[in-house]
Amino acid sequence: NCPIANNLNTSNVSNFSVTLNWDFNSNVDYYRVRYKEVGTSSWSFEHNVISTSLDIDNLNSNTQYIWQLKSFCSSIGTSSSSWSIADTFTGHIFWKVYCFRTAFSVPLLLLELT
């Protein structure tokens, strides 16, 4: 049996990216990673991941995501684990700041949450 990945955790969480991490297991040849926004049905996949971390980009800020791993213990994919226990993370809030001068030379600051 191929071992299920464990100790899923995240680091470097920013507005639009995250690093996914998990424990090393010498019996695993590679992993498949899947992730999605919580509440949606469509998964995104990263295949043939050979390290114990993965950078994911182009995420939506202030959005909760769920992710899982599947381990593969043969180079041709004939032995695999079930999906790991799910982990979640939330992208940070992204602020755009605009500064304008009004007709009375009073600075006007606008904040936009995206």
C-alpha positions in Angstrom: 0.0 0.0 0.0 1.1 3.5 -0.8 1.2 5.8 2.3 -1.2 8.7 2.6 0.6 12.1 2.8 0.5 13.7 6.2 1.3 16.8 8.1 -0.2 19.1 5.5 0.5 22.8 6.2 0.9 26.1 4.4 3.5 28.8 4.5 4.2 32.1 2.7 0.5 32.9 2.4 0.0 36.2 0.5 -2.7 38.0 -1.4 -2.5 35.7 -4.5 -0.1 32.8 -3.7 0.7 30.1 -1.1 3.3 27.4 -0.5 1.8 24.0 0.3 4.0 21.7 2.4 3.9 18.1 3.7 6.2 15.4 5.2 8.7 13.5 3.2 8.2 9.7 2.8 10.9 7.6 1.1 8.3 5.2 -0.3 6.6 7.8 -2.4 7.8 8.5 -6.0 5.6 11.5 -6.6 2.4 13.3 -5.6 -0.8 14.7 -7.2 -2.1 17.9 -5.6 -5.6 19.2 -5.9 -7.0 22.5 -4.6 -10.2 24.6 -5.0 -12.1 27.4 -3.5 -14.3 26.3 -0.7 -17.9 25.9 -1.9 -17.0 25.3 -5.5 -17.0 21.9 -7.3 -14.1 22.2 -9.7 -10.6 21.1 -8.6 -7.3 22.4 -10.0 -4.6 19.8 -10.2 -0.8 19.7 -10.1 0.6 16.4 -11.4 3.9 14.6 -10.9 5.1 16.7 -7.9 8.4 15.2 -6.7 9.2 17.6 -3.8 7.5 18.0 -0.4 6.3 21.6 -1.2 4.5 23.3 -4.0 4.0 27.0 -4.8 0.5 27.9 -6.0 0.0 31.3 -7.8 -3.0 33.2 -9.3 -5.2 32.7 -6.3 -8.0 35.1 -5.3 -7.4 37.3 -2.2 -9.5 36.9 0.9 -10.8 33.5 -0.3 -10.7 30.2 1.5 -9.2 27.2 -0.3 -9.1 23.5 0.4 -6.3 21.2 -0.8 -5.3 17.5 -0.7 -2.6 15.2 -1.8 -2.5 11.7 -3.3 0.8 9.7 -3.1 2.0 7.5 -5.9 4.5 4.7 -5.1 5.4 3.6 -8.6 6.7 5.6 -11.5 3.9 4.3 -13.8 1.2 5.2 -11.3 -0.1 1.7 -10.6 0.1 2.0 -6.8 -1.5 5.1 -5.2 -2.9 6.1 -1.9 -6.3 7.6 -1.2 -6.6 11.4 -0.9 -5.1 12.8 2.2 -7.1 14.6 4.9 -7.9 18.0 3.6 -6.2 21.2 4.7 -7.4 24.8 4.3 -6.0 28.2 4.0 -7.2 31.7 3.2 -5.5 34.2 1.0 -4.8 37.6 2.6 -6.9 40.6 1.9 -5.5 42.8 -0.8 -5.9 46.6 -0.6 -5.4 49.1 -3.4 -4.6 52.6 -2.2 -5.3 55.6 -4.3 -4.4 59.2 -3.3 -5.9 62.2 -5.1 -5.7 65.9 -4.7 -9.0 67.7 -4.4 -9.7 71.2 -5.7 -9.0 72.5 -2.2 -5.5 70.8 -2.1 -6.7 68.4 0.5 -5.4 64.9 -0.1 -8.2 62.3 -0.6 -7.3 58.7 0.2 -9.4 55.9 -1.1 -9.1 52.3 -0.2 -10.4 49.5 -2.4 -10.7 45.9 -1.1 -10.1 43.4 -3.8 
